[in-house]
Each structure stands twice: as C-alpha cells, then as structure tokens.
Amino acid sequence: MAKKDHVSETPATAFLKAHGVAFSEHPYEYMEHGGAQHSAAVLGFDPFTVVKTLVMEDEKARPLIVLMHGNRKVSTKNLARQIGAKSVEPCKPEVANRHSGYLVGGTSPFGTRKQMPVYVEETILALPRIVLNGGRRGYLVGIDPQVLVRVLGAKPVRCALDDS
C-alpha cells in the first residue's frame, strides 16, 4: 500500500486491530450528503456491497445500529416488528453523534462510544466482502461480513426496501 493511501487510526480501526480483524483501507473525497451511493461511485464499488451504518432509536429512545446496503432503505416498521419494539426511527444527527462518538457521514459500527445492539440486513452476510465506514468521513474499510456477527454480535434482520 502506498504511504499516501494509509489513513491515521480511528477508534474503529483500533477496535478492528484489537480483535485481530484484517481490513483494507479505502479513502475517498467526502461529499456532504453524498452517502454510500457517492462513495461507491468514487471508489468503483457496487453500492449493494457498500454498507451504511445507521444509528436509530426505539420508542423508549434506546439507541441501536442498523447496517444496510448502500442502495437500500430501512423499513423501520419491519425492523421494529423483528426486534420487538413498538417503533424505530433514525436518531437526530447530534443524538447519533452522542451515542456513537462519530460524526454523521463517518459513523462506524466498530469502536462506538456506547455499546448498542447491532442489526444487519441478512443479505449483507451472504456477500463475499463488504466496505463500510472506518470511523471518519471519506474513509471506508473492507472486511469479511461475518466479522459483523463474530465481533459485534450483529443480529440478522430482513428490513430492506429498494432505494431506486
């Protein structure tokens, strides 16, 4: 890897290293509100393999993380039903930041400030490799999706809606 392609450590990469997880680094030019579709286009990845980290909360304001394909939306109704909640909704950016310790657009499921339950769209686990946020805006890491279950205890759910 060329020196300029290395990104300084984040809480997420420190977490991955501490758990012996191999990962590749994919820095890119961050664009406000560009999201997973933008990073996929810039880096040449299929948006289906770019996984977004969404901080949400249930009706009692308990935070949770949902990992979803970059080109899909979350059906909060289906998610709530599967996790036994009355409702689930996205956190406001400042609340998500408080829970995760990351800025929105740079949220990683690894190394979060607060321990939160993690739910992953089950079709993500069938992919050979995924990329997701590495703990800062404009920085993705590539991993084996089984890491999500192994080190985060992510629970598979079916709550994807087509984004197109």
Backbone as CSV, one residue per row, in Angstrom:
resi,resn,N_x,N_y,N_z,CA_x,CA_y,CA_z,C_x,C_y,C_z
1,MET,0.845,-1.184,0.000,0.000,0.000,0.000,0.883,1.236,0.000
2,ALA,0.608,2.145,-0.876,1.364,3.390,-0.939,1.147,4.181,0.342
3,LYS,2.170,4.874,0.775,2.109,5.632,2.022,0.901,6.575,2.061
4,LYS,0.627,7.290,0.969,-0.466,8.266,0.964,-1.845,7.617,1.096
5,ASP,-1.949,6.300,0.840,-3.237,5.621,0.961,-3.549,5.200,2.390
6,HIS,-2.567,5.317,3.285,-2.808,4.936,4.677,-3.472,6.097,5.408
7,VAL,-4.498,5.778,6.175,-5.227,6.785,6.927,-4.889,6.593,8.399
8,SER,-4.735,7.678,9.148,-4.392,7.546,10.558,-5.493,6.783,11.301
9,GLU,-5.104,6.179,12.400,-6.007,5.311,13.146,-7.244,6.058,13.676
10,THR,-8.354,5.334,13.692,-9.612,5.833,14.256,-10.017,4.858,15.356
11,PRO,-11.012,5.192,16.188,-11.488,4.210,17.168,-11.927,2.908,16.477
12,ALA,-12.474,3.028,15.260,-12.933,1.838,14.528,-11.762,0.942,14.126
13,THR,-10.701,1.533,13.560,-9.572,0.703,13.132,-8.822,0.149,14.341
14,ALA,-8.772,0.907,15.434,-8.152,0.402,16.666,-8.930,-0.820,17.165
15,PHE,-10.266,-0.740,17.113,-11.137,-1.842,17.524,-10.875,-3.069,16.642
16,LEU,-10.831,-2.862,15.319,-10.598,-3.977,14.400,-9.249,-4.637,14.662
17,LYS,-8.207,-3.828,14.853,-6.874,-4.370,15.138,-6.874,-5.142,16.459
18,ALA,-7.516,-4.587,17.482,-7.571,-5.243,18.796,-8.277,-6.598,18.722
19,HIS,-9.199,-6.745,17.767,-9.928,-8.003,17.596,-9.333,-8.883,16.500
20,GLY,-8.149,-8.517,16.012,-7.454,-9.323,15.011,-8.164,-9.409,13.669
21,VAL,-8.903,-8.359,13.311,-9.658,-8.359,12.053,-8.816,-7.743,10.936
22,ALA,-8.640,-8.502,9.844,-7.936,-7.974,8.673,-8.891,-7.050,7.919
23,PHE,-8.383,-5.896,7.482,-9.219,-4.968,6.723,-8.376,-4.222,5.707
24,SER,-9.032,-3.778,4.635,-8.372,-2.936,3.639,-8.882,-1.511,3.833
25,GLU,-8.070,-0.534,3.445,-8.437,0.872,3.622,-8.786,1.502,2.281
26,HIS,-9.867,2.287,2.274,-10.339,2.922,1.041,-10.709,4.388,1.293
27,PRO,-9.702,5.281,1.317,-10.018,6.704,1.481,-10.585,7.280,0.182
28,TYR,-11.434,8.270,0.310,-12.017,8.940,-0.859,-12.382,10.368,-0.477
29,GLU,-12.672,11.172,-1.466,-13.067,12.562,-1.240,-14.508,12.592,-0.736
30,TYR,-14.695,12.973,0.517,-16.032,13.013,1.126,-16.862,14.129,0.515
31,MET,-18.154,13.851,0.321,-19.075,14.866,-0.178,-20.283,14.915,0.766
32,GLU,-20.575,16.083,1.300,-21.725,16.267,2.196,-22.991,15.706,1.545
33,HIS,-23.708,14.865,2.250,-24.954,14.225,1.796,-24.760,13.298,0.591
34,GLY,-23.515,12.917,0.298,-23.249,12.013,-0.825,-23.625,10.579,-0.497
35,GLY,-23.389,10.196,0.757,-23.767,8.867,1.227,-23.042,7.723,0.546
36,ALA,-23.592,6.539,0.762,-22.993,5.308,0.247,-22.967,5.280,-1.275
37,GLN,-23.966,5.871,-1.912,-24.000,5.880,-3.380,-22.800,6.657,-3.930
38,HIS,-22.490,7.790,-3.303,-21.350,8.607,-3.739,-20.041,7.847,-3.538
39,SER,-19.817,7.298,-2.334,-18.556,6.593,-2.081,-18.411,5.393,-3.008
40,ALA,-19.508,4.685,-3.285,-19.455,3.535,-4.202,-19.017,3.995,-5.591
41,ALA,-19.603,5.098,-6.073,-19.266,5.610,-7.403,-17.803,6.047,-7.479
42,VAL,-17.343,6.777,-6.474,-15.978,7.293,-6.457,-14.947,6.160,-6.378
43,LEU,-15.252,5.148,-5.558,-14.294,4.053,-5.355,-14.477,2.885,-6.329
44,GLY,-15.560,2.915,-7.120,-15.787,1.842,-8.079,-16.365,0.578,-7.473
45,PHE,-17.106,0.710,-6.379,-17.759,-0.442,-5.744,-19.225,-0.507,-6.144
46,ASP,-19.784,-1.701,-6.110,-21.219,-1.883,-6.287,-21.880,-1.330,-5.021
47,PRO,-22.852,-0.402,-5.139,-23.494,0.168,-3.938,-24.128,-0.892,-3.028
48,PHE,-24.445,-2.059,-3.584,-25.013,-3.150,-2.787,-23.990,-3.684,-1.780
49,THR,-22.673,-3.529,-2.087,-21.616,-4.036,-1.194,-21.073,-2.956,-0.264
50,VAL,-21.524,-1.710,-0.466,-21.152,-0.618,0.435,-22.237,-0.576,1.508
51,VAL,-21.826,-0.767,2.752,-22.788,-0.884,3.846,-22.811,0.402,4.666
52,LYS,-24.017,0.953,4.824,-24.138,2.176,5.631,-24.475,1.805,7.075
53,THR,-23.938,2.611,7.994,-24.148,2.431,9.427,-25.136,3.491,9.878
54,LEU,-26.314,3.052,10.314,-27.383,3.970,10.700,-27.652,3.853,12.199
55,VAL,-27.606,4.985,12.894,-27.925,4.992,14.327,-29.393,5.361,14.450
56,MET,-30.164,4.450,15.058,-31.598,4.649,15.227,-31.945,4.473,16.695
57,GLU,-33.220,4.708,17.009,-33.662,4.501,18.392,-35.079,3.949,18.391
58,ASP,-35.387,3.208,19.468,-36.744,2.674,19.588,-37.631,3.692,20.299
59,GLU,-38.871,3.293,20.570,-39.841,4.220,21.171,-39.450,4.702,22.565
60,LYS,-38.516,3.989,23.213,-38.041,4.408,24.540,-36.718,5.154,24.434
61,ALA,-36.372,5.574,23.209,-35.138,6.316,22.920,-33.876,5.498,23.196
62,ARG,-33.999,4.166,23.146,-32.818,3.296,23.294,-32.149,3.196,21.926
63,PRO,-30.840,3.520,21.865,-30.145,3.524,20.571,-29.825,2.120,20.062
64,LEU,-29.748,2.006,18.745,-29.359,0.759,18.102,-28.710,1.097,16.774
65,ILE,-27.944,0.163,16.252,-27.289,0.358,14.962,-27.911,-0.590,13.953
66,VAL,-28.161,-0.074,12.748,-28.662,-0.887,11.642,-27.651,-0.773,10.510
67,LEU,-27.231,-1.921,9.989,-26.314,-1.956,8.851,-27.108,-2.350,7.621
68,MET,-27.064,-1.481,6.604,-27.906,-1.662,5.424,-27.088,-1.449,4.152
69,HIS,-27.492,-2.143,3.078,-26.867,-1.953,1.765,-26.930,-0.472,1.388
70,GLY,-25.921,0.005,0.689,-25.853,1.405,0.287,-26.967,1.839,-0.640
71,ASN,-27.577,0.893,-1.351,-28.646,1.257,-2.291,-30.012,0.756,-1.818
72,ARG,-30.169,0.605,-0.513,-31.444,0.187,0.063,-31.785,1.112,1.232
73,LYS,-33.067,1.202,1.542,-33.545,1.945,2.715,-34.012,0.930,3.754
74,VAL,-34.143,1.391,4.986,-34.618,0.541,6.076,-36.128,0.715,6.228
75,SER,-36.852,-0.400,6.264,-38.260,-0.364,6.633,-38.285,-0.383,8.156
76,THR,-38.507,0.789,8.754,-38.488,0.869,10.218,-39.622,0.046,10.823
77,LYS,-40.726,-0.080,10.089,-41.863,-0.890,10.553,-41.455,-2.365,10.659
78,ASN,-40.829,-2.879,9.589,-40.377,-4.280,9.602,-39.299,-4.502,10.654
79,LEU,-38.381,-3.544,10.780,-37.318,-3.668,11.770,-37.906,-3.711,13.176
80,ALA,-38.795,-2.780,13.498,-39.401,-2.726,14.837,-40.082,-4.051,15.164
81,ARG,-40.846,-4.573,14.215,-41.551,-5.834,14.434,-40.564,-6.964,14.746
82,GLN,-39.447,-7.022,14.018,-38.479,-8.106,14.208,-37.674,-8.004,15.495
83,ILE,-37.492,-6.797,16.011,-36.689,-6.656,17.234,-37.563,-6.477,18.480
84,GLY,-38.881,-6.577,18.299,-39.785,-6.485,19.441,-39.979,-5.076,19.975
85,ALA,-39.843,-4.078,19.111,-40.058,-2.688,19.518,-41.389,-2.213,18.947
86,LYS,-41.973,-1.185,19.576,-43.209,-0.601,19.043,-42.903,0.219,17.801
87,SER,-41.776,0.942,17.832,-41.372,1.748,16.681,-39.866,1.950,16.709
88,VAL,-39.330,2.285,15.539,-37.911,2.596,15.393,-37.833,3.785,14.441
89,GLU,-36.952,4.734,14.764,-36.751,5.867,13.863,-35.296,6.297,13.920
90,PRO,-34.833,6.964,12.849,-33.446,7.447,12.862,-33.255,8.481,13.976
91,CYS,-32.082,8.470,14.580,-31.736,9.488,15.574,-31.433,10.795,14.862
92,LYS,-31.656,11.902,15.539,-31.217,13.204,15.028,-29.678,13.143,15.002
93,PRO,-29.038,13.857,14.050,-27.574,13.780,13.933,-26.809,14.010,15.239
94,GLU,-27.224,14.997,16.024,-26.488,15.271,17.266,-26.660,14.145,18.289
95,VAL,-27.810,13.481,18.275,-28.058,12.349,19.183,-27.241,11.141,18.718
96,ALA,-27.229,10.897,17.409,-26.434,9.798,16.847,-24.959,10.004,17.194
97,ASN,-24.500,11.246,17.090,-23.111,11.566,17.414,-22.814,11.259,18.883
98,ARG,-23.725,11.626,19.767,-23.536,11.368,21.204,-23.439,9.869,21.488
99,HIS,-24.291,9.078,20.849,-24.286,7.626,21.074,-23.048,6.954,20.488
100,SER,-22.700,7.344,19.254,-21.635,6.625,18.546,-20.240,7.202,18.782
101,GLY,-20.168,8.505,19.023,-18.865,9.158,19.120,-18.335,9.567,17.757
102,TYR,-19.117,9.331,16.716,-18.719,9.669,15.348,-19.633,10.743,14.776
103,LEU,-19.106,11.514,13.822,-19.923,12.469,13.078,-20.769,11.703,12.073
104,VAL,-21.994,12.129,11.845,-22.824,11.523,10.818,-22.075,11.665,9.490
105,GLY,-22.027,10.589,8.719,-21.234,10.559,7.492,-19.891,9.894,7.726
106,GLY,-19.575,9.664,8.994,-18.323,8.995,9.367,-18.561,7.953,10.435
107,THR,-19.810,7.486,10.566,-20.169,6.547,11.628,-19.789,5.123,11.259
108,SER,-19.060,4.484,12.153,-18.681,3.086,12.004,-19.388,2.287,13.104
109,PRO,-19.709,1.008,12.838,-20.289,0.199,13.911,-19.222,-0.262,14.911
110,PHE,-17.954,-0.074,14.558,-16.841,-0.525,15.408,-16.318,0.613,16.273
111,GLY,-16.028,0.322,17.525,-15.428,1.318,18.403,-16.348,2.461,18.770
112,THR,-17.635,2.175,18.912,-18.587,3.232,19.260,-18.419,3.632,20.729
113,ARG,-18.817,4.858,21.038,-18.725,5.370,22.401,-19.605,4.542,23.342
114,LYS,-20.841,4.280,22.904,-21.796,3.496,23.684,-21.944,2.118,23.062
115,GLN,-22.060,1.103,23.881,-22.361,-0.234,23.368,-23.838,-0.237,22.966
116,MET,-24.116,-0.613,21.728,-25.504,-0.635,21.236,-25.747,-1.958,20.520
117,PRO,-26.989,-2.455,20.549,-27.273,-3.652,19.752,-27.094,-3.327,18.269
118,VAL,-26.569,-4.297,17.517,-26.324,-4.105,16.091,-27.186,-5.088,15.315
119,TYR,-27.898,-4.568,14.328,-28.730,-5.386,13.441,-28.196,-5.220,12.033
120,VAL,-28.123,-6.334,11.300,-27.580,-6.301,9.945,-28.589,-6.926,8.984
121,GLU,-28.848,-6.245,7.870,-29.705,-6.815,6.822,-29.080,-8.152,6.442
122,GLU,-29.858,-9.242,6.556,-29.255,-10.573,6.429,-28.583,-10.835,5.085
123,THR,-29.019,-10.191,4.009,-28.395,-10.422,2.700,-26.954,-9.888,2.655
124,ILE,-26.597,-8.994,3.557,-25.219,-8.493,3.634,-24.281,-9.632,4.018
125,LEU,-24.751,-10.505,4.903,-23.913,-11.593,5.402,-23.580,-12.625,4.327
126,ALA,-24.336,-12.635,3.225,-24.089,-13.585,2.135,-23.027,-13.071,1.151
127,LEU,-22.650,-11.797,1.264,-21.662,-11.226,0.345,-20.256,-11.711,0.707
128,PRO,-19.367,-11.854,-0.300,-18.003,-12.304,-0.004,-17.180,-11.240,0.729
129,ARG,-17.438,-9.962,0.446,-16.701,-8.861,1.069,-17.569,-7.609,1.033
130,ILE,-17.439,-6.786,2.055,-18.177,-5.522,2.110,-17.205,-4.394,2.447
131,VAL,-17.636,-3.164,2.180,-16.912,-1.992,2.668,-17.895,-1.165,3.484
132,LEU,-17.406,-0.621,4.591,-18.239,0.225,5.435,-17.362,1.264,6.103
133,ASN,-17.970,2.213,6.768,-17.224,3.339,7.302,-16.174,2.903,8.313
134,GLY,-15.007,3.510,8.179,-13.889,3.203,9.058,-13.694,4.200,10.179
135,GLY,-14.703,5.035,10.437,-14.631,5.921,11.593,-14.316,7.372,11.295
136,ARG,-14.365,7.746,10.017,-14.253,9.166,9.672,-14.836,9.369,8.295
137,ARG,-15.261,10.583,8.045,-15.831,10.910,6.731,-14.760,10.719,5.659
138,GLY,-15.153,10.090,4.542,-14.213,9.874,3.447,-13.272,8.706,3.659
139,TYR,-13.700,7.721,4.444,-12.814,6.586,4.751,-13.640,5.324,4.978
140,LEU,-13.482,4.359,4.070,-14.151,3.066,4.209,-13.113,1.985,4.466
141,VAL,-13.545,0.915,5.143,-12.688,-0.263,5.326,-13.396,-1.465,4.717
142,GLY,-12.605,-2.351,4.123,-13.145,-3.569,3.536,-12.925,-4.737,4.482
143,ILE,-13.991,-5.511,4.727,-13.918,-6.654,5.643,-14.765,-7.819,5.132
144,ASP,-14.578,-8.964,5.745,-15.457,-10.114,5.549,-16.712,-9.807,6.367
145,PRO,-17.914,-9.901,5.782,-19.123,-9.534,6.532,-19.378,-10.397,7.775
146,GLN,-18.812,-11.599,7.828,-19.004,-12.451,9.007,-18.401,-11.831,10.267
147,VAL,-17.471,-10.887,10.082,-16.874,-10.156,11.203,-17.969,-9.461,12.011
148,LEU,-19.013,-8.982,11.327,-20.101,-8.264,11.993,-20.764,-9.128,13.061
149,VAL,-20.946,-10.391,12.742,-21.570,-11.321,13.688,-20.551,-11.732,14.749
150,ARG,-19.335,-12.044,14.294,-18.305,-12.551,15.189,-17.871,-11.538,16.245
151,VAL,-17.576,-10.299,15.853,-17.046,-9.345,16.840,-18.060,-8.357,17.385
152,LEU,-19.175,-8.142,16.667,-20.196,-7.202,17.151,-21.445,-7.904,17.678
153,GLY,-21.566,-9.201,17.385,-22.788,-9.916,17.767,-23.987,-9.419,16.981
154,ALA,-23.748,-8.937,15.747,-24.835,-8.404,14.916,-25.896,-9.482,14.676
155,LYS,-27.151,-9.066,14.801,-28.269,-9.993,14.592,-28.860,-9.741,13.208
156,PRO,-29.011,-10.811,12.404,-29.581,-10.644,11.070,-31.078,-10.284,11.140
157,VAL,-31.480,-9.352,10.277,-32.881,-8.942,10.154,-33.206,-8.812,8.668
158,ARG,-34.491,-8.773,8.361,-34.938,-8.528,6.976,-35.768,-7.250,6.985
159,CYS,-35.136,-6.143,6.605,-35.857,-4.864,6.655,-35.461,-3.933,5.515
160,ALA,-34.949,-4.509,4.405,-34.508,-3.679,3.282,-35.661,-3.299,2.362
161,LEU,-35.644,-2.049,1.946,-36.551,-1.556,0.903,-35.657,-1.111,-0.245
162,ASP,-36.067,-1.344,-1.475,-35.273,-0.902,-2.622,-35.232,0.621,-2.644
163,ASP,-34.044,1.174,-2.849,-33.841,2.624,-2.825,-34.140,3.290,-4.160
164,SER,-34.250,2.481,-5.223,-34.402,3.093,-6.546,-35.788,3.562,-6.843
